[in-house]
């Protein structure tokens, strides 16, 4: 790896570990605009870091830079003990439109019935991914899920999926 790549990796590690959320997002935005983000492999281990904040930021970072193993590493965080890490993983998988994440997201949907904010985010992610396999579970949840926000998100995601299948 060249000196420039190592410097960039060090900058990203510094951002993940030390920046405020606002500074972290600004640095990531600047690097994205410049098109200088490296492949994700050096950052994969950070998704298992002991600190939830580092895990959350590394999930976001990986969702921006991609690369081999990124979807798998992000899916592993769906079971994270920290709510913000799980939420970051869900939104990242939706942003990536990761079809391989549909089954883990549906499993999360089936097992986390008490977490309305997370279920809403899962429904939105499934709608963004657009896999027809999610249609029936979303339709069922739009009728039976606890909480009007969750039902509404499921209905919207199901409508997106139906529109895609008709197009």
C-alpha positions in Angstrom: 0.0 0.0 0.0 1.4 3.4 -1.0 2.1 6.3 1.4 -1.0 8.2 0.2 -3.3 5.3 0.9 -1.8 4.7 4.3 -2.2 8.4 5.2 -5.9 8.2 4.1 -6.4 5.1 6.1 -4.9 6.8 9.2 -7.2 9.8 8.6 -10.2 7.6 8.5 -9.2 5.7 11.6 -8.6 9.0 13.4 -12.1 10.1 12.3 -13.7 6.9 13.5 -12.1 7.0 16.9 -11.8 10.7 17.7 -14.2 12.9 15.8 -17.5 14.3 16.9 -20.4 13.0 14.9 -20.6 16.3 13.0 -16.9 16.3 12.2 -16.9 12.6 11.2 -19.8 13.2 8.8 -18.1 16.3 7.3 -14.8 14.4 6.8 -16.6 11.5 5.2 -18.6 13.8 2.9 -15.4 15.6 1.8 -13.7 12.3 1.0 -16.7 11.1 -0.9 -16.8 14.2 -3.0 -13.1 13.9 -3.7 -13.6 10.2 -4.7 -10.7 9.2 -2.5 -12.1 6.6 -0.2 -10.2 3.4 -0.1 -11.5 -0.2 -0.2 -13.2 -1.3 3.0 -11.0 -4.3 3.9 -8.9 -2.5 6.5 -12.0 -1.3 8.3 -13.9 -4.6 8.6 -12.4 -5.5 12.0 -13.7 -2.2 13.4 -17.3 -3.5 13.1 -16.5 -5.7 16.0 -14.7 -3.1 18.1 -15.5 -3.0 21.9 -17.0 0.5 21.6 -20.4 0.9 20.1 -19.6 4.3 18.6 -16.7 2.9 16.7 -18.9 0.0 15.5 -21.6 2.4 14.3 -19.2 4.7 12.5 -17.4 1.8 10.9 -20.7 0.4 9.6 -21.4 3.8 8.1 -17.9 4.1 6.6 -18.1 0.6 5.1 -21.5 1.4 3.5 -19.9 4.4 1.8 -16.8 2.6 0.5 -17.9 -0.9 -0.2 -15.6 -3.8 -1.1 -15.4 -7.5 -0.4 -17.0 -8.6 2.9 -18.8 -5.3 3.6 -22.4 -6.6 3.4 -21.5 -9.6 5.6 -19.8 -7.4 8.2 -22.8 -5.0 8.2 -25.3 -7.9 8.4 -23.4 -9.2 11.5 -24.2 -5.9 13.2 -28.0 -6.5 12.9 -27.6 -8.5 16.1 -25.5 -5.8 17.9 -26.4 -5.1 21.5 -26.3 -1.3 20.8 -29.5 0.1 19.3 -27.7 2.8 17.3 -25.3 0.2 15.7 -28.3 -2.0 14.7 -30.1 1.1 13.3 -26.9 2.1 11.4 -26.6 -1.4 9.9 -30.3 -1.4 8.8 -30.1 2.0 7.1 -26.7 1.1 5.5 -28.1 -2.1 4.0 -31.0 -0.2 2.6 -28.7 2.5 1.2 -26.6 -0.3 -0.4 -29.7 -2.0 -1.8 -28.1 -5.2 -0.6 -30.3 -8.1 -1.8 -28.2 -10.5 0.2 -29.4 -8.7 3.3 -33.1 -9.4 2.7 -33.3 -12.6 4.7 -31.4 -11.2 7.7 -33.6 -8.1 7.7 -36.7 -10.2 7.5 -35.4 -12.3 10.4 -34.8 -9.1 12.4 -38.4 -8.0 11.5 -39.8 -11.3 12.9 -37.8 -11.3 16.1 -37.7 -7.6 17.2 -41.5 -6.9 17.4 -41.1 -4.6 20.4 -38.7 -2.2 18.8 -40.9 0.1 16.6 -38.2 2.4 15.4 -36.0 -0.4 14.3 -39.0 -2.2 12.6 -39.8 1.0 10.8 -36.2 1.3 9.6 -36.2 -2.4 8.5 -39.4 -1.8 6.5 -37.8 1.2 4.8 -34.6 -0.7 4.0 -36.6 -3.5 2.5 -38.5 -1.1 0.4 -35.2 0.4 -0.9 -33.7 -3.0 -1.6 -36.7 -3.9 -3.7 -36.5 -7.7 -3.5 -40.0 -9.3 -4.2 -39.3 -11.8 -1.4 -40.0 -9.1 1.1 -43.5 -8.2 -0.3 -45.6 -10.8 1.5 -44.0 -10.2 4.9 -44.4 -6.4 4.5 -48.0 -6.7 3.4 -48.8 -8.9 6.4 -47.0 -6.5 8.8 -48.9 -3.5 7.2 -52.0 -5.1 8.6 -50.8 -6.6 11.9 -47.7 -4.9 13.2 -47.9 -3.1 16.5 -47.8 0.6 16.1 -49.2 2.8 13.3 -45.8 4.0 12.3 -44.5 0.5 11.7 -47.7 -0.4 9.8 -47.4 2.7 7.7 -43.8 2.1 6.9 -44.6 -1.5 5.9 -47.4 -0.3 3.7 -45.2 2.2 1.9 -42.4 -0.3 1.4 -44.9 -2.9 0.1 -46.3 -0.3 -2.4 -42.7 0.5 -3.6 -42.2 -3.2 -4.2 -45.5 -3.6 -6.0 -44.8 -0.7 -8.2 -41.4 -2.2 -9.1 -42.8 -5.5 -10.0 -45.4 -3.9 -12.3 -42.9 -1.8 -14.1 
